[in-house]
Amino acid sequence: MSGRLEGKVAVITGGTSGIGAATAEVFAGEGAKVVIAGRSEEKGAKLAARLGANVVYQRADVTEEADIKALVEMAVDRFGRIDCMFNNAGGKDRGTLDTVTMDDFIYSAKLLLGSVVLGIKYAAAAMKPQQSGCIINNSSIAAIRSNQGGYLYSALKAGVVHITKMAGVQLGPFNIRVNSIAPGAIATPIFWGGSEVANTLDEETNKKKMEKLMKNLANATPIPRAGLDKDIAYAALFLASDEGSFVNCHDLVVDGGRTSLFYEKK
């Protein structure tokens, strides 16, 4: 441990698996106190116990404003402050161009963009009095090119990128930086339905799906391997640390060069 986040307090939504869990592990290893949030109480409790006394779990559904507000309040009550908010939670959208309904749109918007908007709101309210902080939002390369995600997913992730810039402009005078990370070809269960589906499958089935996915994704980038959840966690570490103190309103693409490909490797 090098202590790059020593003395800092971080909140990570979607923190019980995938990118969120990997980020919690990296942040805790760098000295941060971490609040992980998610809907899977069993997984959250086990992860917090494994990572040690400086990591706590709180159940939260990011489509519910009250849960986001309570999450930030819990971090401040428990640790006295909040230095980093990683709005990481997400999932698959609903509906296609031909089938989308208003219910599909509302569900998708609340999950993928609304959770970020409200995460920024409540984190900023806690950070303004201390005149410092870092907010990180999980976007996607789907925000900047086609055929990388669902119809609404792509549009809403583009919204995440732009709301990041708008928030960074408004919060910069308070020394609060707002950035996003755009993962691409990262091997996580979102490719077979996200954590909701993965949680219904046994460990061996998930393992086989992951092995197959990693082989497929290795052909999707110039770098011949799949992206890993730790690749995004280390990007978040840079943005959350003092080393990223002059980075604001930025969408950091971490995709192994995927967005520069105009063909699929054979």
Phi, psi and omega in degrees: 000131180259351175074032182293342178241022181303129178085357182263154179241128183236145173243131182234114175275156188060038190267006185265353180202170173056225183300319181297315179294319179297321179292320177301317180296315180294315181297315179298321178294338178263013171099001182282153165270132191231134170252118177258141183230146178179177182268343182273097184295320181296312180294320180296316180295319179295317181295315179299319179296321181291325185275349172108181190293338181274005179238127179233155180247140170225131178292135177205138172252113188287357172275358179249117183301320181299325180292321179294315178300315181294327180295313179294318179298322180296318180298317180292318179296320185281317188243357173091349183190176171218124182255334181218131173243116177255101177280083189258335186299144178190204180165195182275150175278180176232138174094151175243177179306321184275336188246349189302139176243169177297324177297319177300315182297314182297315178301310184296317182294318179297317184288312192268330181242317181301321180297326178287314180303315182283328174299318176297314183304308186282327176294317181298321179299324179281332184275329184304315181299330180270354177058040177191157176157167180221126176245129180239131180244140179273110176260223181184154172292347174298340180287342187237000176205165182273170175060031178240356181185179181293169183303302179286325179307311183296314181295319182288327175292327173297323175298322177299317180299316184285322178295329175301313181293317180297318180292322179297323177295316183286329184263347179307317179299341176266010183062033175250119181265142178231120181224165175231161176239130180252095178286154173214137178054044178265128184283097175222166182295354179301336181288341176236035172112359179080187185295332180300318179283315182302324181292342179269352183257154178283165186300320182294320179295315178297322180297316179295319178296320180293318179299316178295318180298316182296324177294317180294317183290336177298338178266005185256000181222156174301323174283123190280056172206161174286150171288148182245157179301328179293332177299322178283324179300319180288330173295318177296323178300315178300313182294326182280339184275170178295340179295336179260023190291348178246016177259121182211147177062030187245141173255107184272110181278125178233089190219012179064015181094009183305319184288352176264356180277136175247009179207163175268134177293146178265000000 
